[in-house]
Amino acid sequence: MRRIVIVGGVAAGPAAAVRAKKIDPNAVVMLLEQGEHIAYGVCELPYLVSGEISDTAVLRPYDATRFARNYGVEVRVFNRVEEVVPARRELAVRDLFRGPVEVIPYDRLILATGSYSTPLGLAGERAPNVFRMKSLDDAQSLCRWIDGRRPATAVIVGGGYIGMETAEALRLRGCGVTVVESAVGVLHDMDESLSKHGLDILRRHGINVQTETRVVELAADAKGNVGKVVTNNGSLPSDIVVITAGVTPETSLAEQAGARLGELGGVRCDARQETTVSGIFAAGDCCEVRDAATSRWSYMPLATIAARQGRVAGENVAGGSAECKDAVRAVGIRLFETDLVQVGATVQQAKEAGIAALEQTIESTDRVPFLKHARPTSIRLVTEAQTGRMLGGSVVGGPGSAQTGTMISLAVHERLTSDAFMRLDHVYAPPMSPFKDPVAIAARRLHAERTDR
Ligand SMILES: Cc1cc2nc3c(=O)[nH]c(=O)nc-3n(C[C@H](O)[C@H](O)[C@H](O)COP(=O)(O)OP(=O)(O)OC[C@H]3O[C@@H](n4cnc5c(N)ncnc54)[C@H](O)[C@@H]3O)c2cc1C
């Protein structure tokens, strides 16, 4: 009987466990998680903080017992894997309550150890009013502090999408919010139009944003709380601080097992999600991925990719045969009333990968413009200059933006050219879409630019 052990219980790990048990119902599948919760909704955490989600239970459909009962997987929470011994195919696992280390054998191992919030390296980072936004425990601690202390001011360190979502959440909870970002703009790894829109939206909602600003000190008051965030541009009062700047792949077990890491610090796997160590697979935020747009190694810590890699690893450890395609970075952010979507590569990112790219932007509406509630929509497509292959795109608009982004993602995945969009029969109904599909118009213009026709 096959013995499959999976380390990490949030997105990639449970997906792997369920798939492995499905492929080989006779296998013993064990899921080990050092924290309390498994298989919970991480992406929803900002909405727990904002109050849009009022019941934590909806984010935790399973506890260990329920997961075990539903899927036939043995689940151990509060169990930390401290060592992997590939030569003997054994793990040293510590029960964090009872203390002792147990040796657990495996035939196949999946590391789904995820990522951790990158430390700033400043004293004060562990003060009671300094929070992270990485796990359910983090979000619950933040909620408890807000409910109990009603903070008037909050400083968010990091202007990536999680920082922006957290800024919105705290604004909705009545805090005066400042976002501090070291790059020249927020959402700095996205299209510059999204960065600009994001900044405008935050400012329009009364959120102070300081770009090109570095935190140099978290200054504690007499009670040990951080009362002031000192930056290179002055200081900011802070009843609470939330650090969202960066995640680092958690690779300590992989490294210790001798698995190869990539230049971006994540585990390098083959298409079957197997590491360079025989019998050890990896999935999720601890891994690097091949970018379908640029064909380069990249780091894309996203739940969608983690779950997919988990399923592939789970299938393969159970004797099946599955492969992960290269990944498309597909990110959406709802900021107050506007959806911002980024898919694949920007022109700049393509250029950095040695690919000459073209882009076209179409300003349109999300339905026939003279109908009530028509909203502006801006769509940008990016294609390879030589071939017209779709590399990516961005969307700024209302509900429906995510679906447009998903369509672009499909095109990048399948290596379609912009011509495919020109020929597309889009769904047209006046209250749902404009007569001339902005994606098709952008595609036609890109085609004309490339072919001079
Ligand atoms: C606030 C927030 C919002 C997000 N929003 C989105 C979104 O809208 N869309 C999207 O696609 N993605 C989103 N993400 C990203 C997504 O949540 C992650 O990509 C996903 O959680 C990764 O899953 P994972 O299982 O690989 O790793 P993780 O979620 O990091 O889980 C890894 C688990 O492994 C455990 N572990 C690590 N080492 C050990 C060990 N030695 N022993 C035992 N257990 C161990 C950890 O305790 C952890 O629970 C968001 C993330 C955050 C934080």
The ligand as an SDF file (V2000), in Angstrom:
LIG
                    3D

 53 58  0  0  0  0  0  0  0  0999 V2000
   -4.6500   38.2550    1.7750 C   0  0  0  0  0  0  0  0  0  0  0  0
   -4.4060   37.3790    0.5900 C   0  0  0  0  0  0  0  0  0  0  0  0
   -5.2350   37.4880   -0.5220 C   0  0  0  0  0  0  0  0  0  0  0  0
   -4.9990   36.6860   -1.6380 C   0  0  0  0  0  0  0  0  0  0  0  0
   -5.8410   36.8110   -2.7010 N   0  0  0  0  0  0  0  0  0  0  0  0
   -5.6780   35.9830   -3.7590 C   0  0  0  0  0  0  0  0  0  0  0  0
   -6.5850   36.0460   -4.8590 C   0  0  0  0  0  0  0  0  0  0  0  0
   -7.5120   36.8720   -4.8810 O   0  0  0  0  0  0  0  0  0  0  0  0
   -6.3950   35.1830   -5.8920 N   0  0  0  0  0  0  0  0  0  0  0  0
   -5.3870   34.2410   -5.8920 C   0  0  0  0  0  0  0  0  0  0  0  0
   -5.2850   33.4430   -6.8440 O   0  0  0  0  0  0  0  0  0  0  0  0
   -4.5100   34.1650   -4.8490 N   0  0  0  0  0  0  0  0  0  0  0  0
   -4.6350   35.0080   -3.8030 C   0  0  0  0  0  0  0  0  0  0  0  0
   -3.7620   34.9210   -2.7420 N   0  0  0  0  0  0  0  0  0  0  0  0
   -2.6320   33.9610   -2.7970 C   0  0  0  0  0  0  0  0  0  0  0  0
   -3.0340   32.5750   -2.2990 C   0  0  0  0  0  0  0  0  0  0  0  0
   -3.6900   32.6770   -1.0830 O   0  0  0  0  0  0  0  0  0  0  0  0
   -1.8060   31.7040   -2.1880 C   0  0  0  0  0  0  0  0  0  0  0  0
   -1.2360   31.5940   -3.4670 O   0  0  0  0  0  0  0  0  0  0  0  0
   -2.1740   30.3100   -1.6670 C   0  0  0  0  0  0  0  0  0  0  0  0
   -2.6260   30.3890   -0.3460 O   0  0  0  0  0  0  0  0  0  0  0  0
   -0.9550   29.4050   -1.7290 C   0  0  0  0  0  0  0  0  0  0  0  0
   -1.2960   28.1790   -1.2090 O   0  0  0  0  0  0  0  0  0  0  0  0
   -0.1830   27.1590   -0.7040 P   0  0  0  0  0  0  0  0  0  0  0  0
   -0.9400   25.9710   -0.2010 O   0  0  0  0  0  0  0  0  0  0  0  0
    0.8240   26.9520   -1.7570 O   0  0  0  0  0  0  0  0  0  0  0  0
    0.6030   27.8930    0.4700 O   0  0  0  0  0  0  0  0  0  0  0  0
    0.1620   28.5860    1.8100 P   0  0  0  0  0  0  0  0  0  0  0  0
   -1.1830   29.1960    1.7010 O   0  0  0  0  0  0  0  0  0  0  0  0
    1.2980   29.4790    2.2010 O   0  0  0  0  0  0  0  0  0  0  0  0
    0.0700   27.3750    2.8420 O   0  0  0  0  0  0  0  0  0  0  0  0
    1.1930   26.6420    3.1870 C   0  0  0  0  0  0  0  0  0  0  0  0
    0.9310   25.9430    4.5310 C   0  0  0  0  0  0  0  0  0  0  0  0
    2.0350   25.1050    4.8020 O   0  0  0  0  0  0  0  0  0  0  0  0
    2.2580   25.0700    6.2000 C   0  0  0  0  0  0  0  0  0  0  0  0
    3.6310   24.6440    6.4540 N   0  0  0  0  0  0  0  0  0  0  0  0
    4.7770   25.2560    6.0300 C   0  0  0  0  0  0  0  0  0  0  0  0
    5.8690   24.5910    6.4970 N   0  0  0  0  0  0  0  0  0  0  0  0
    5.3830   23.5430    7.2210 C   0  0  0  0  0  0  0  0  0  0  0  0
    6.0280   22.5040    7.9570 C   0  0  0  0  0  0  0  0  0  0  0  0
    7.3660   22.3980    8.0200 N   0  0  0  0  0  0  0  0  0  0  0  0
    5.2490   21.6000    8.5970 N   0  0  0  0  0  0  0  0  0  0  0  0
    3.8810   21.6960    8.5360 C   0  0  0  0  0  0  0  0  0  0  0  0
    3.2320   22.6660    7.8620 N   0  0  0  0  0  0  0  0  0  0  0  0
    3.9730   23.5800    7.2010 C   0  0  0  0  0  0  0  0  0  0  0  0
    2.0110   26.5200    6.6110 C   0  0  0  0  0  0  0  0  0  0  0  0
    1.6800   26.5810    7.9840 O   0  0  0  0  0  0  0  0  0  0  0  0
    0.8330   26.9240    5.7050 C   0  0  0  0  0  0  0  0  0  0  0  0
   -0.3960   26.7690    6.3790 O   0  0  0  0  0  0  0  0  0  0  0  0
   -3.9460   35.7450   -1.6340 C   0  0  0  0  0  0  0  0  0  0  0  0
   -3.0960   35.6440   -0.5130 C   0  0  0  0  0  0  0  0  0  0  0  0
   -3.3200   36.4510    0.5720 C   0  0  0  0  0  0  0  0  0  0  0  0
   -2.4130   36.3180    1.7640 C   0  0  0  0  0  0  0  0  0  0  0  0
  1  2  1  0
  2  3  1  0
  2 52  2  0
  3  4  2  0
  4  5  1  0
  4 50  1  0
  5  6  2  0
  6  7  1  0
  6 13  1  0
  7  8  2  0
  7  9  1  0
  9 10  1  0
 10 11  2  0
 10 12  1  0
 12 13  2  0
 13 14  1  0
 14 15  1  0
 14 50  1  0
 15 16  1  0
 16 17  1  0
 16 18  1  0
 18 19  1  0
 18 20  1  0
 20 21  1  0
 20 22  1  0
 22 23  1  0
 23 24  1  0
 24 25  2  0
 24 26  1  0
 24 27  1  0
 27 28  1  0
 28 29  2  0
 28 30  1  0
 28 31  1  0
 31 32  1  0
 32 33  1  0
 33 34  1  0
 33 48  1  0
 34 35  1  0
 35 36  1  0
 35 46  1  0
 36 37  1  0
 36 45  1  0
 37 38  2  0
 38 39  1  0
 39 40  1  0
 39 45  2  0
 40 41  1  0
 40 42  2  0
 42 43  1  0
 43 44  2  0
 44 45  1  0
 46 47  1  0
 46 48  1  0
 48 49  1  0
 50 51  2  0
 51 52  1  0
 52 53  1  0
M  END
$$$$
